[in-house]
Amino acid sequence: MSTRTSALDAVVFGVDIQSGDVRGDSPSYAVVAFDGENVDRDVVSYRKLTRLIQREEPAIVATDNTYELATDKDDLVRFLRELPSGTTLVQVTGAEEPEPLSRVARRHGVPYGKQPMKEAEAAARLAARNVGQEVSAFADRTTVKVARGRSTGGGGGWSEDRFTRRIHGSVKTKTRDVERKLDEAGLEYEQEVTEKYGGYSQALFHVEATPAELPVSRERAGDTRIEIDRERKDGIEYAPLVQRRDHVLVGIDPGTTTAVAIVGLDGEVLETLSTRTADTAAVIEWIIERGRPILVAADVEPMPETVEKIRRSFDAAGWVPETDLPVDTKQHRTREEAYDNDHERDAMAAALHAFDAHEDQFQRIARKVPAGFDRGEVTKRVVADEESVEAVIDDLTDDPGEDEEESTHEPRELTAEEKEIKRLEARVQRLEDHVEELRETVQQKDERIAEYEDELSEARREERQEARERREVARLERENDRLERELAEEREASEELADKLERLKALWRLDHSDFADVADEQSGLVPVKPVAQFTKTAIEEAQESYGLAPDDVVLLRDASGAGRTTAERLAETDPRVVLRHGNLSEQADRVLFEHDIPEGPADDVTVQEVDELAVAREREVEAVIEDWADRAEDRRRDQNAEMVDQIISEHRADRPSESD
C-alpha cells in the first residue's frame, strides 16, 4: 500500500503513448501530473512532452515501458541525458523482466484502466508510492569542461597572438574559478588541463557528484564556455526506488514528548523513537523509512487525535484497549525490552498489546498464504481492509489472459529500412553541424521563450506571495490593535489596583498602629470594615478583600434578611461591634446577643467612606457599645424574669396532680 501520506513534495508525471509509434511520425502521449492530491491530464506531442518536462522539472517521469519514449538503448540514453538534473525516469512495472501494469496496479490498490490516460495515471500513482525501478545510464560522476568559447584562428600577425593569448588566459582564469568553487563545496575531483600559449586551451574536472550537486552550471560567455556532462555507465541500469520494507505494527504515545515503537509481525520490537522536536510529518517520515504499518495502536481509549491522524495517513487498522492500560501492566509487558524513558515504554506496550490481540489471526493468515505470496501484504489487507484471505489471494493471482495483452518491454530489432533511415539520419546530423550557428540562434530564441515563461511563472508566484503577505500584514495589524486595546485596559486596571493598594496600606496602618505615629487630625478615629449585605457571600468577599479580624468594627450596609447560619459566620470573626443599616432579623439578633457581640444603628455613628475603606470616631463607637450594653442588661433581666415566671407557672400547673 501507499507509503505516502499527503500531498507530495514534488510533482510526478505519468506517461503512456496515446497514438502513433515512437519510431514513426508524430507520436502523441497521454500525460498525467500528480502531486499527491490533484491530477492534471493532457495529450501532447513528443516535442511538447520534452519541453514540459524541462519546464516543470517533475521529481519523477513514470511509465510502464521506457521504450515508448525511445526507439532503442542509445535513444533512451539521449532521453535520460536531456532530463533535468532533479528528474528521475521510473519504470513502474519492474526491470529487465517487467510485470504487466494491470497486475502491479492491482497489487498496490491503484485504479487501472486500459485507456492510455488511465495507464498514465496508474503509473504516476504507483511511482508516487515508491513503486518501480529507477532507470539510469549515468554514474554519480560528472565531467566539467572549461574550454575556449571562440576559435583562435585569424589573419595572423601580432594581433592574432594577442587574441590567442587573451583567450587562453581567460580559460585559465575561469578554470581557477571553477576549481575554487569545487573546493568550497567540498567535492572530490580529478583535474586535467591542456596548457597552451598564454594559459589553458581547456580543463577537465571529473567530479564525484551529480550535476544538481555542482556549484557551477553550463555557460557560454565571451572567450570561455563551461560544458557539463554526466559520465556514462556500461549500460542501462535499474534500481528499486526504495528498499523493501516489511509490514509492521506501530505503537504511538503522543504528547510534549512523542514516542513511537515499531514491532514486527512476529512480535519482535524492531526500533523505538522519542522526540520533543519532531512534528507529526517528521514522525510519519520516520515510520515510512522503517516499515509499512498494518496497525497503529495507542495505550489509552479513545485513540488520541494525533495517533488517529497518523493511522489515517497509512490507511492502517487501529487498536486501543478497552480501558487505559495501567502502568504496572505496561511495565510487565515490556519487562524484557530496553527503552530510554516512560514514553517509549508506553508506545512499546501499545504495540505489543495490539500484537497480543491479533497474534492468533496472524498465525491463521500465515498458514493460509501459499508460498510466493507476500504474507505482509495479505495480512495488511485482511486486518486493515477486512478482506478474507481467500479473496486477497485470488485478487493477487495472475490473470494469464490479461497478461498476454500487455506490451513487451524489450527493444525491437530494427528492419533494414529502419537501419537505412538511421544511417541517413546520422548523415543529416553531420550536415547539420555545418549550420551550427543557425541552430544556436534558434536555440537561443527557444531559451528566451522559456526564460519569459519562467519569468511569467515567477511573477505570478511573487504576486501570490505578495497577496499572502498583505493579508498577513492586515491580520497582524488587527492583532496589534487588539493587543494595544488590551494593554490600555490592563494599564487602567493596574492603576485602579495601585490606588486601591495605597488605600489598603493606609487602612492597614490605621488598623495596626498604636496611634503614636498618627497625625493629630487622625486621633480618635477607628477603621471600619464595610460588608455590603448580611449574607455569607458578602462576608466572604470582605474577608478576601481586606480580612475580618477580632475587635474589628464591622459596618453592615444592609442588615436585613440574615439567618442563623449567616450570623454565626459573622460571629466567628469576633468583631468589636456591628454597625447596621436596617434592622436585624430575629434569628440574627439572637445569635449576636448569644455571642455577646454589640450591635447598633450605623446612623448613630459618623462614618466616612472612600470606596471600600471607612473610618469612624472612637467616641461614637464607644457610645454605641455602651448603649448596647445597657440594652443587653435590660434584655437579660427581662429574660430572667420570664424564666422565673415560667418556672412558677409550671410549678402551679403540677400541684393539682400531686393532690390527686
Order of alpha helices (4+ residues) and beta strands (2+ residues): beta-beta-beta-alpha-beta-alpha-beta-alpha-alpha-beta-alpha-beta-beta-beta-beta-beta-beta-beta-alpha-beta-alpha-beta-alpha-alpha-alpha-alpha-alpha-alpha-alpha-beta-alpha-beta-alpha-beta-alpha-beta-beta-beta-alpha
